[in-house]
Amino acid sequence: METKKMAIIATKGTLDWAYPPFILASTAAALGYEVQMFFTFYGLQLLKKDLSGLKVSPLGNPGMPMKMPFGPRWFKGINWNIPNALQSLVPGYENLATSLMKQTIANNGVASIPELRELCVEADVKMIGCQMTVELFGFDQREFMDGIEYGGAATFFEFAGETDICLFI
C-alpha cells in the first residue's frame, strides 16, 4: 500500500491562523501521511525561532467571538462583538485580544503553537520556507528555526503534484 501524502501552503502569520496548518500537519503525520508544509509571505512568521510575537487581530474578523476566558459563567457566556471602528481606536486592543486568546487556549488545554510545531518536527514533517519571500522581505535565515529547507514554487510543486490532499491556509 502506498503512503498517502499531504501538502500544506501556510500563508498567514497570526496566532489564530497558525493553528490550522500545524494541527492538520501533525494529525496527518500521526495517521501515517507523508507531509510537507510550504510557508510563504506572512506564513514565514511561523518558522521563526521565537514565536512569542504571534498575535491575534480581531480587526476585520467578523467570525471571531470575543468571549472572556475568566469570571463567572454568565460573564464568560457573553459575546463581546465590538465594532471594528471602535477596535481600531482603542490603543492596545490587539494586545488585549491576544492575551485573552492565549488565556482561552491555556484554559482549554490546547497545545501551544511551539508545541504543535515541535510535534510536526518530531513526526518528520518537512517544512519549506519560500526563498523568494525571505529575500523579498529581507529576512535573515538565522531568524528561522533549524532544520527547515528553502525553496520556491517549483520545490513545492514537486511534492504537491503527487499528493492526495493539498491545502491552502
CYANA upper distance limits for C-alpha pairs under 8 A (distance plus 0.5 A):
  3 THR  CA     32 GLY  CA      7.68
  3 THR  CA     33 TYR  CA      6.69
  3 THR  CA     34 GLU  CA      7.34
  4 LYS  CA     32 GLY  CA      7.87
  4 LYS  CA     33 TYR  CA      5.43
  4 LYS  CA     34 GLU  CA      6.81
  4 LYS  CA    163 THR  CA      7.64
  4 LYS  CA    164 ASP  CA      6.67
  5 LYS  CA     33 TYR  CA      5.65
  5 LYS  CA     34 GLU  CA      5.18
  5 LYS  CA     35 VAL  CA      6.37
  5 LYS  CA    162 GLU  CA      7.93
  5 LYS  CA    163 THR  CA      5.18
  5 LYS  CA    164 ASP  CA      5.89
  5 LYS  CA    165 ILE  CA      7.10
  6 MET  CA     25 ALA  CA      8.39
  6 MET  CA     28 ALA  CA      7.97
  6 MET  CA     33 TYR  CA      7.09
  6 MET  CA     34 GLU  CA      6.80
  6 MET  CA     35 VAL  CA      5.42
  6 MET  CA     36 GLN  CA      7.10
  6 MET  CA    160 ALA  CA      7.98
  6 MET  CA    163 THR  CA      5.86
  6 MET  CA    164 ASP  CA      6.45
  6 MET  CA    165 ILE  CA      5.17
  6 MET  CA    166 CYS  CA      6.19
  6 MET  CA    167 LEU  CA      8.41
  7 ALA  CA     35 VAL  CA      6.33
  7 ALA  CA     36 GLN  CA      5.49
  7 ALA  CA     37 MET  CA      6.30
  7 ALA  CA     38 PHE  CA      8.17
  7 ALA  CA    159 PHE  CA      7.87
  7 ALA  CA    160 ALA  CA      6.08
  7 ALA  CA    163 THR  CA      7.06
  7 ALA  CA    165 ILE  CA      6.83
  7 ALA  CA    166 CYS  CA      5.17
  7 ALA  CA    167 LEU  CA      6.77
  8 ILE  CA     21 PRO  CA      7.28
  8 ILE  CA     25 ALA  CA      8.14
  8 ILE  CA     35 VAL  CA      8.39
  8 ILE  CA     36 GLN  CA      6.92
  8 ILE  CA     37 MET  CA      5.20
  8 ILE  CA     38 PHE  CA      6.62
  8 ILE  CA    166 CYS  CA      6.28
  8 ILE  CA    167 LEU  CA      5.23
  8 ILE  CA    168 PHE  CA      6.45
  8 ILE  CA    169 ILE  CA      7.66
  9 ILE  CA     37 MET  CA      6.36
  9 ILE  CA     38 PHE  CA      5.23
  9 ILE  CA     39 PHE  CA      6.43
  9 ILE  CA     40 THR  CA      7.81
  9 ILE  CA    166 CYS  CA      8.47
  9 ILE  CA    167 LEU  CA      6.68
  9 ILE  CA    168 PHE  CA      5.31
  9 ILE  CA    169 ILE  CA      6.42
 10 ALA  CA     21 PRO  CA      6.94
 10 ALA  CA     37 MET  CA      7.48
 10 ALA  CA     38 PHE  CA      6.56
 10 ALA  CA     39 PHE  CA      5.31
 10 ALA  CA     40 THR  CA      6.87
 10 ALA  CA     43 GLY  CA      5.63
 10 ALA  CA     44 LEU  CA      8.44
 10 ALA  CA    168 PHE  CA      7.01
 10 ALA  CA    169 ILE  CA      5.58
 11 THR  CA     39 PHE  CA      6.65
 11 THR  CA     40 THR  CA      5.81
 11 THR  CA     41 PHE  CA      6.29
 11 THR  CA     42 TYR  CA      6.02
 11 THR  CA     43 GLY  CA      4.59
 11 THR  CA     44 LEU  CA      7.99
 11 THR  CA    168 PHE  CA      8.17
 11 THR  CA    169 ILE  CA      6.53
 12 LYS  CA     17 TRP  CA      6.31
 12 LYS  CA     18 ALA  CA      7.53
 12 LYS  CA     41 PHE  CA      7.98
 12 LYS  CA     42 TYR  CA      5.49
 12 LYS  CA     43 GLY  CA      4.83
 12 LYS  CA     44 LEU  CA      8.48
 12 LYS  CA    169 ILE  CA      7.63
 13 GLY  CA     17 TRP  CA      6.93
 13 GLY  CA     18 ALA  CA      6.85
 13 GLY  CA     42 TYR  CA      5.30
 13 GLY  CA     43 GLY  CA      4.99
 13 GLY  CA     44 LEU  CA      7.28
 13 GLY  CA     45 GLN  CA      5.64
 13 GLY  CA     46 LEU  CA      6.50
 13 GLY  CA     54 LEU  CA      7.64
 14 THR  CA     18 ALA  CA      6.55
 14 THR  CA     45 GLN  CA      8.47
 14 THR  CA     54 LEU  CA      5.87
 14 THR  CA     55 LYS  CA      5.83
 14 THR  CA     56 VAL  CA      6.23
 14 THR  CA     57 SER  CA      8.01
 15 LEU  CA     19 TYR  CA      7.66
 15 LEU  CA     54 LEU  CA      5.48
 15 LEU  CA     55 LYS  CA      5.55
 15 LEU  CA     56 VAL  CA      5.90
 15 LEU  CA     98 THR  CA      8.44
 15 LEU  CA    113 ILE  CA      8.26
 16 ASP  CA     55 LYS  CA      8.26
 16 ASP  CA     56 VAL  CA      6.51
 17 TRP  CA     21 PRO  CA      8.33
 17 TRP  CA    169 ILE  CA      8.41
 18 ALA  CA     22 PHE  CA      7.17
 18 ALA  CA     46 LEU  CA      7.32
 18 ALA  CA    113 ILE  CA      7.36
 19 TYR  CA     23 ILE  CA      6.31
 19 TYR  CA    113 ILE  CA      7.23
 20 PRO  CA     24 LEU  CA      6.44
 20 PRO  CA    169 ILE  CA      7.92
 21 PRO  CA     25 ALA  CA      6.41
 21 PRO  CA     37 MET  CA      8.49
 21 PRO  CA    169 ILE  CA      7.25
 22 PHE  CA     26 SER  CA      6.41
 22 PHE  CA    113 ILE  CA      8.15
 22 PHE  CA    116 LEU  CA      6.39
 22 PHE  CA    117 ARG  CA      6.62
 22 PHE  CA    120 CYS  CA      7.53
 23 ILE  CA     27 THR  CA      6.50
 23 ILE  CA    116 LEU  CA      7.25
 24 LEU  CA     28 ALA  CA      6.50
 25 ALA  CA     29 ALA  CA      6.59
 25 ALA  CA     35 VAL  CA      6.91
 25 ALA  CA     36 GLN  CA      8.40
 25 ALA  CA     37 MET  CA      8.20
 25 ALA  CA    120 CYS  CA      7.17
 25 ALA  CA    125 VAL  CA      7.70
 26 SER  CA     30 ALA  CA      6.61
 26 SER  CA    116 LEU  CA      7.65
 26 SER  CA    119 LEU  CA      6.69
 26 SER  CA    120 CYS  CA      5.53
 26 SER  CA    123 ALA  CA      7.59
 26 SER  CA    125 VAL  CA      8.15
 27 THR  CA     31 LEU  CA      6.77
 28 ALA  CA     32 GLY  CA      6.95
 28 ALA  CA     33 TYR  CA      5.78
 28 ALA  CA     34 GLU  CA      8.23
 28 ALA  CA     35 VAL  CA      7.63
 29 ALA  CA     33 TYR  CA      5.35
 29 ALA  CA     34 GLU  CA      6.74
 29 ALA  CA     35 VAL  CA      6.79
 29 ALA  CA    120 CYS  CA      8.01
 29 ALA  CA    123 ALA  CA      6.53
 29 ALA  CA    124 ASP  CA      8.31
 29 ALA  CA    125 VAL  CA      7.45
 30 ALA  CA    123 ALA  CA      7.62
 34 GLU  CA    125 VAL  CA      7.64
 35 VAL  CA    124 ASP  CA      8.42
 35 VAL  CA    125 VAL  CA      5.64
 35 VAL  CA    126 LYS  CA      6.87
 36 GLN  CA    125 VAL  CA      6.16
 36 GLN  CA    126 LYS  CA      5.08
 36 GLN  CA    127 MET  CA      6.37
 36 GLN  CA    128 ILE  CA      8.02
 36 GLN  CA    159 PHE  CA      8.20
 37 MET  CA    125 VAL  CA      7.81
 37 MET  CA    126 LYS  CA      6.67
 37 MET  CA    127 MET  CA      5.36
 37 MET  CA    128 ILE  CA      6.58
 38 PHE  CA    127 MET  CA      6.63
 38 PHE  CA    128 ILE  CA      5.31
 38 PHE  CA    129 GLY  CA      6.52
 38 PHE  CA    130 CYS  CA      7.36
 38 PHE  CA    156 PHE  CA      7.11
 39 PHE  CA     43 GLY  CA      5.55
 39 PHE  CA     44 LEU  CA      5.69
 39 PHE  CA     46 LEU  CA      8.30
 39 PHE  CA     47 LEU  CA      8.24
 39 PHE  CA    127 MET  CA      7.98
 39 PHE  CA    128 ILE  CA      6.62
 39 PHE  CA    129 GLY  CA      5.46
 39 PHE  CA    130 CYS  CA      6.41
 40 THR  CA     44 LEU  CA      6.01
 40 THR  CA    129 GLY  CA      6.93
 40 THR  CA    130 CYS  CA      5.57
 40 THR  CA    133 THR  CA      6.71
 41 PHE  CA    130 CYS  CA      8.15
 41 PHE  CA    133 THR  CA      6.13
 43 GLY  CA     47 LEU  CA      8.26
 44 LEU  CA     48 LYS  CA      7.55
 44 LEU  CA    129 GLY  CA      6.97
 44 LEU  CA    130 CYS  CA      8.16
 44 LEU  CA    134 VAL  CA      8.43
 45 GLN  CA     51 LEU  CA      8.15
 45 GLN  CA     54 LEU  CA      8.39
 46 LEU  CA     51 LEU  CA      7.39
 47 LEU  CA    129 GLY  CA      8.08
 47 LEU  CA    144 PHE  CA      5.98
 47 LEU  CA    145 MET  CA      6.40
 48 LYS  CA    143 GLU  CA      6.15
 48 LYS  CA    144 PHE  CA      4.60
 48 LYS  CA    145 MET  CA      6.11
 49 LYS  CA    143 GLU  CA      6.64
 49 LYS  CA    144 PHE  CA      5.58
 49 LYS  CA    145 MET  CA      5.13
 51 LEU  CA    113 ILE  CA      8.23
 51 LEU  CA    114 PRO  CA      7.48
 55 LYS  CA     94 GLU  CA      7.79
 55 LYS  CA     95 ASN  CA      7.70
 55 LYS  CA     98 THR  CA      5.84
 56 VAL  CA     94 GLU  CA      7.02
 56 VAL  CA     95 ASN  CA      8.35
 56 VAL  CA     97 ALA  CA      6.87
 56 VAL  CA     98 THR  CA      5.48
 56 VAL  CA    101 MET  CA      8.01
 57 SER  CA     61 ASN  CA      8.00
 57 SER  CA     94 GLU  CA      6.12
 57 SER  CA     97 ALA  CA      7.73
 57 SER  CA     98 THR  CA      8.06
 58 PRO  CA     62 PRO  CA      8.26
 58 PRO  CA     64 MET  CA      7.11
 58 PRO  CA     87 GLN  CA      8.47
 58 PRO  CA     94 GLU  CA      7.43
 58 PRO  CA     97 ALA  CA      7.46
 59 LEU  CA     84 ASN  CA      6.14
 59 LEU  CA     87 GLN  CA      7.06
 59 LEU  CA     88 SER  CA      7.50
 60 GLY  CA     84 ASN  CA      6.91
 65 PRO  CA     79 ASN  CA      6.69
 65 PRO  CA     80 TRP  CA      7.46
 65 PRO  CA     81 ASN  CA      7.43
 66 MET  CA     79 ASN  CA      6.21
 66 MET  CA     80 TRP  CA      5.37
 66 MET  CA     81 ASN  CA      6.85
 66 MET  CA     97 ALA  CA      8.49
 67 LYS  CA     76 LYS  CA      6.31
 67 LYS  CA     77 GLY  CA      7.07
 67 LYS  CA     78 ILE  CA      6.60
 67 LYS  CA     79 ASN  CA      5.88
 67 LYS  CA     80 TRP  CA      6.52
 68 MET  CA     75 PHE  CA      7.65
 68 MET  CA     76 LYS  CA      5.48
 68 MET  CA     77 GLY  CA      8.22
 68 MET  CA     78 ILE  CA      8.20
 68 MET  CA    100 LEU  CA      7.37
 68 MET  CA    104 THR  CA      8.35
 69 PRO  CA     76 LYS  CA      6.73
 69 PRO  CA    100 LEU  CA      7.02
 69 PRO  CA    101 MET  CA      8.46
 69 PRO  CA    103 GLN  CA      6.83
 69 PRO  CA    104 THR  CA      5.62
 69 PRO  CA    107 ASN  CA      7.81
 70 PHE  CA     75 PHE  CA      8.42
 70 PHE  CA     76 LYS  CA      6.88
 71 GLY  CA     75 PHE  CA      6.50
 71 GLY  CA     76 LYS  CA      6.76
 72 PRO  CA     76 LYS  CA      6.83
 73 ARG  CA     77 GLY  CA      6.66
 74 TRP  CA     78 ILE  CA      7.35
 82 ILE  CA     86 LEU  CA      7.30
 82 ILE  CA     87 GLN  CA      7.19
 83 PRO  CA     87 GLN  CA      6.86
 84 ASN  CA     88 SER  CA      6.60
 85 ALA  CA     89 LEU  CA      7.15
 86 LEU  CA     90 VAL  CA      6.93
 87 GLN  CA     93 TYR  CA      6.78
 88 SER  CA     93 TYR  CA      8.13
 92 GLY  CA     96 LEU  CA      6.74
 93 TYR  CA     97 ALA  CA      6.65
 94 GLU  CA     98 THR  CA      6.60
 95 ASN  CA     99 SER  CA      6.65
 96 LEU  CA    100 LEU  CA      6.69
 97 ALA  CA    101 MET  CA      6.58
 98 THR  CA    102 LYS  CA      6.62
 99 SER  CA    103 GLN  CA      6.67
100 LEU  CA    104 THR  CA      6.61
101 MET  CA    105 ILE  CA      6.64
102 LYS  CA    106 ALA  CA      6.69
103 GLN  CA    107 ASN  CA      6.45
104 THR  CA    108 ASN  CA      6.77
105 ILE  CA    109 GLY  CA      6.86
105 ILE  CA    110 VAL  CA      5.80
105 ILE  CA    111 ALA  CA      8.08
105 ILE  CA    112 SER  CA      8.17
106 ALA  CA    110 VAL  CA      6.64
106 ALA  CA    111 ALA  CA      8.32
111 ALA  CA    115 GLU  CA      6.45
111 ALA  CA    116 LEU  CA      6.84
112 SER  CA    116 LEU  CA      6.75
113 ILE  CA    117 ARG  CA      6.48
114 PRO  CA    118 GLU  CA      6.59
115 GLU  CA    119 LEU  CA      6.77
116 LEU  CA    120 CYS  CA      6.93
117 ARG  CA    121 VAL  CA      6.86
118 GLU  CA    122 GLU  CA      6.62
119 LEU  CA    123 ALA  CA      6.62
120 CYS  CA    124 ASP  CA      6.84
120 CYS  CA    125 VAL  CA      5.73
121 VAL  CA    125 VAL  CA      6.22
121 VAL  CA    126 LYS  CA      8.18
126 LYS  CA    148 ILE  CA      7.71
126 LYS  CA    149 GLU  CA      8.47
127 MET  CA    148 ILE  CA      5.78
127 MET  CA    149 GLU  CA      6.90
128 ILE  CA    148 ILE  CA      6.23
128 ILE  CA    149 GLU  CA      5.21
128 ILE  CA    150 TYR  CA      5.76
128 ILE  CA    151 GLY  CA      6.97
129 GLY  CA    134 VAL  CA      8.07
129 GLY  CA    148 ILE  CA      7.47
129 GLY  CA    149 GLU  CA      6.65
129 GLY  CA    150 TYR  CA      5.22
129 GLY  CA    151 GLY  CA      6.90
130 CYS  CA    134 VAL  CA      6.81
130 CYS  CA    150 TYR  CA      6.30
130 CYS  CA    151 GLY  CA      5.87
130 CYS  CA    152 GLY  CA      5.86
130 CYS  CA    153 ALA  CA      8.15
131 GLN  CA    135 GLU  CA      6.79
131 GLN  CA    150 TYR  CA      5.78
131 GLN  CA    151 GLY  CA      5.58
131 GLN  CA    152 GLY  CA      6.25
132 MET  CA    136 LEU  CA      6.45
132 MET  CA    151 GLY  CA      8.30
132 MET  CA    152 GLY  CA      6.97
133 THR  CA    137 PHE  CA      6.51
134 VAL  CA    138 GLY  CA      6.49
134 VAL  CA    139 PHE  CA      5.64
134 VAL  CA    140 ASP  CA      7.96
134 VAL  CA    141 GLN  CA      8.22
135 GLU  CA    139 PHE  CA      6.84
139 PHE  CA    143 GLU  CA      7.80
140 ASP  CA    144 PHE  CA      8.33
151 GLY  CA    155 THR  CA      6.05
151 GLY  CA    156 PHE  CA      8.04
152 GLY  CA    156 PHE  CA      7.13
153 ALA  CA    157 PHE  CA      6.64
154 ALA  CA    158 GLU  CA      6.77
155 THR  CA    159 PHE  CA      7.77
156 PHE  CA    160 ALA  CA      6.46
157 PHE  CA    161 GLY  CA      5.98
158 GLU  CA    162 GLU  CA      7.98
159 PHE  CA    163 THR  CA      7.23
160 ALA  CA    166 CYS  CA      7.02
